[in-house]
Amino acid sequence: MKGTLTAKMAQGVNLTPQLLQSIRLLQLTSQQLELELAQTLDRNPLLETEDAESEDASVEVIDAQMETAAWDELPEAAFMSGLSGNSAGGGDLEDASARIAEGESTDMRLRLLDLLALHWNKTDLTMAAWWLDRCDDNGYLEQPLDELLAEGAASYDADDLQVVRQRLLHGEWAGMAAANPAECLRAQLRVAPEGPANMLAARILADHLDLLAAHDDAALAAATGASLDEVKAAVALVMSLRAHPVEAPASAEASHILPDVVVWFAGGAWRVALGRHTTPRVRISAHCERALSGNGGDNAVLRGLLDEARWLVRGLAMRNDTLMRTAQLLVERQRGFLERGEEAILPLTLREVADAIGVHESTVSRIVSGKYIQTPRGTIELKRLFAVRLEGADVSGSAVRAMVKRLIDDEPRTAPLADDVIAGLLARQGVRIARRTVAKYRDQLSIGPAKARQMSRQINHQVAA
């Protein structure tokens, strides 16, 4: 075999320890940074905490600004392969951390459709969305089944609609799109392990629902011809089923929050400052540095500790500078939100912020991840100041969600607004969204549908009377 020699040109970045440390410090939360510094202070005697701002602080920040470009331009694929040890070419791969994670949707329709999209075809997904759009927040059909089938026949084949509903009923979330609680429970029984208790429970749900509701085990035993123990086992199985098919999204555990950034209004302008407790400062011990300078560098161990200390101080300065510039721009762009509330929040993306402050998009993603800002409107995550532009409009989805909340808050107590009515009122204001989108925002606000709100108010009125 004849060998050949070819020449190629490639551009890359040398992943030095200083560079990797700067990137890692950038994305640490305040709690992680506190732990990191505590461990480093124990390990490196040349470092000490800085109680007040030193005279060199401004110099460090200026140097940090000059060095920011050195690691902002780092190609994302090279960065990920450098951390993982994979030397394969990155190509056009995108760093997963360049986008802010939104978490699992609180809208049950979107969550279920995401699951179904893995193995359902597009036509069946469309019909599934049609059925889900006609379910309440608990997963039950909002109208009688025959009325819905008559409505759907204008757009879809009636038999296909029935098949799709049955697939929903006995699919990932058993009982979904059920006409009533009994049908929901029977669907859950069908996917439960088979056994004598399962068969008896199905008979009870089909023929003796009134006796089950009355908790009359003796009457159930007489009606089914089963023993009392068998009835109790079947009833226990029914009671273990979910009252409705909707599965709740995973929720994060609540924790104590210290703001990384503080914003307040004074002197006719919005002021921004880094939180003192979440942006700790460290410095190199002056007498130790002088001693090493006079030593001529003979002690290699101490010289290594001094280099580590300098890298850490510089990395912290870069982190604080990037956080401050990002927060200042977010406050400037979202001034309307700070002054007037959620309805005034503007569409804003990571790329827009990155271009404005002269850094890479992934740098903004890392610096806002897990960081909080204290405002007159409460302490919120920095990423809440980013908002996706609503398709076909100049407003953000967050602003529209706030509009939905305002309309529901101001609705007549005796005549709650249905989702399609809310969509119509928003259309008059120039915001055109689908009924399903209104339902999604309402669900995110933990507000029930119109029927549930009306029933709740009636009950509250009766109790008060």
QUIRAFEN-V768301 format. One record per pair of residues at least 12 apart in sequence whose C-alpha atoms are under 7 Angstrom apart, sorted by the first residue. I is the first residue (numbers start at 1). J is the second residue. D is the distance in Angstrom with one decimal. If there is no record, write none. Layout:
i:I j:J d:D
i:I j:J d:D
//
This chain:
i:13 j:74 d:6.4
i:18 j:311 d:6.1
i:19 j:71 d:6.3
i:22 j:315 d:4.9
i:25 j:315 d:6.8
i:25 j:319 d:6.7
i:26 j:319 d:5.2
i:26 j:366 d:6.4
i:26 j:367 d:5.7
i:27 j:366 d:4.7
i:27 j:367 d:5.5
i:27 j:369 d:6.7
i:29 j:370 d:5.5
i:29 j:371 d:6.3
i:30 j:278 d:5.2
i:44 j:305 d:6.3
i:46 j:284 d:5.7
i:46 j:285 d:5.4
i:46 j:288 d:6.2
i:46 j:306 d:6.6
i:46 j:309 d:6.9
i:47 j:282 d:6.7
i:47 j:283 d:5.7
i:47 j:284 d:4.7
i:47 j:285 d:5.7
i:47 j:309 d:6.3
i:48 j:282 d:5.6
i:48 j:283 d:5.6
i:48 j:284 d:6.2
i:48 j:285 d:6.1
i:49 j:281 d:6.1
i:49 j:282 d:4.4
i:49 j:283 d:6.2
i:50 j:281 d:5.3
i:50 j:282 d:5.0
i:50 j:283 d:6.1
i:60 j:314 d:6.6
i:60 j:317 d:6.1
i:61 j:317 d:5.6
i:61 j:318 d:6.7
i:61 j:321 d:6.3
i:64 j:314 d:6.7
i:64 j:317 d:6.1
i:64 j:318 d:4.7
i:65 j:318 d:6.9
i:68 j:318 d:7.0
i:72 j:359 d:5.7
i:72 j:360 d:5.2
i:72 j:363 d:6.6
i:73 j:360 d:6.4
i:76 j:94 d:6.2
i:76 j:95 d:5.2
i:77 j:90 d:4.6
i:77 j:93 d:5.7
i:77 j:94 d:6.3
i:77 j:95 d:6.3
i:78 j:90 d:6.1
i:80 j:95 d:6.9
i:97 j:362 d:6.6
i:97 j:365 d:6.7
i:97 j:366 d:6.9
i:98 j:361 d:6.4
i:98 j:362 d:4.1
i:98 j:365 d:5.5
i:99 j:365 d:6.1
i:100 j:365 d:6.0
i:104 j:249 d:6.3
i:106 j:249 d:6.2
i:106 j:443 d:6.7
i:106 j:444 d:5.6
i:107 j:440 d:5.2
i:107 j:443 d:5.9
i:107 j:444 d:6.6
i:108 j:246 d:6.7
i:109 j:132 d:6.1
i:124 j:164 d:6.6
i:127 j:161 d:6.6
i:127 j:164 d:6.8
i:128 j:164 d:6.3
i:131 j:177 d:6.9
i:132 j:177 d:6.9
i:133 j:436 d:6.2
i:135 j:177 d:6.3
i:138 j:244 d:5.7
i:138 j:245 d:6.8
i:138 j:246 d:5.8
i:139 j:176 d:5.3
i:139 j:177 d:5.6
i:139 j:244 d:6.6
i:139 j:245 d:6.0
i:139 j:246 d:5.9
i:140 j:176 d:6.7
i:140 j:177 d:5.1
i:140 j:178 d:5.2
i:140 j:179 d:6.0
i:140 j:180 d:6.6
i:141 j:177 d:5.5
i:141 j:178 d:6.1
i:141 j:179 d:5.4
i:145 j:179 d:6.5
i:165 j:177 d:6.6
i:169 j:187 d:6.3
i:170 j:187 d:5.7
i:173 j:245 d:5.7
i:173 j:246 d:6.7
i:174 j:187 d:5.7
i:174 j:188 d:5.2
i:174 j:245 d:6.0
i:175 j:187 d:5.2
i:175 j:188 d:6.0
i:175 j:245 d:5.3
i:176 j:245 d:5.5
i:182 j:205 d:6.3
i:185 j:241 d:6.7
i:186 j:202 d:6.3
i:186 j:205 d:6.9
i:197 j:230 d:6.8
i:197 j:233 d:6.0
i:197 j:234 d:4.6
i:198 j:234 d:6.5
i:200 j:234 d:6.0
i:201 j:234 d:4.8
i:201 j:235 d:6.6
i:201 j:238 d:6.4
i:217 j:231 d:6.5
i:217 j:232 d:6.8
i:258 j:278 d:6.9
i:259 j:275 d:6.1
i:259 j:278 d:7.0
i:259 j:372 d:4.9
i:259 j:373 d:5.2
i:259 j:374 d:5.6
i:259 j:379 d:6.9
i:260 j:274 d:5.9
i:260 j:275 d:4.8
i:260 j:278 d:5.3
i:260 j:279 d:6.9
i:260 j:371 d:5.9
i:260 j:372 d:5.3
i:260 j:373 d:5.9
i:261 j:273 d:5.8
i:261 j:274 d:4.4
i:261 j:275 d:5.0
i:261 j:372 d:6.5
i:261 j:373 d:4.6
i:261 j:374 d:6.2
i:262 j:274 d:6.1
i:262 j:275 d:6.0
i:262 j:373 d:5.6
i:262 j:374 d:4.7
i:262 j:375 d:6.5
i:263 j:374 d:6.1
i:263 j:375 d:5.3
i:264 j:375 d:6.4
i:264 j:376 d:6.7
i:272 j:328 d:6.3
i:274 j:324 d:6.7
i:282 j:313 d:6.5
i:283 j:313 d:6.3
i:284 j:309 d:6.5
i:323 j:367 d:6.1
i:325 j:357 d:6.9
i:330 j:385 d:6.6
i:334 j:346 d:6.5
i:334 j:385 d:6.9
i:338 j:377 d:6.9
i:342 j:398 d:6.7
i:342 j:399 d:5.5
i:342 j:402 d:5.6
i:343 j:399 d:4.1
i:343 j:400 d:6.7
i:343 j:402 d:5.3
i:343 j:403 d:6.2
i:344 j:399 d:6.2
i:345 j:396 d:6.8
i:345 j:398 d:6.9
i:345 j:399 d:5.7
i:346 j:387 d:6.6
i:346 j:395 d:6.2
i:346 j:396 d:5.8
i:347 j:386 d:6.8
i:347 j:387 d:4.7
i:347 j:388 d:5.4
i:347 j:389 d:4.9
i:347 j:395 d:6.3
i:347 j:396 d:4.8
i:348 j:386 d:5.0
i:348 j:387 d:5.2
i:348 j:388 d:6.5
i:349 j:386 d:5.8
i:349 j:387 d:6.7
i:349 j:388 d:6.9
i:350 j:364 d:6.4
i:350 j:365 d:6.8
i:368 j:382 d:5.6
i:368 j:383 d:6.0
i:393 j:431 d:6.6
i:401 j:441 d:5.4
i:414 j:454 d:6.8
i:416 j:450 d:5.3
i:416 j:453 d:6.9
i:416 j:454 d:6.3
i:417 j:450 d:5.9
i:418 j:450 d:5.3
i:419 j:435 d:5.6
i:419 j:438 d:5.9
i:419 j:439 d:6.2
i:420 j:435 d:5.1
i:423 j:435 d:5.9
i:423 j:438 d:6.6
//
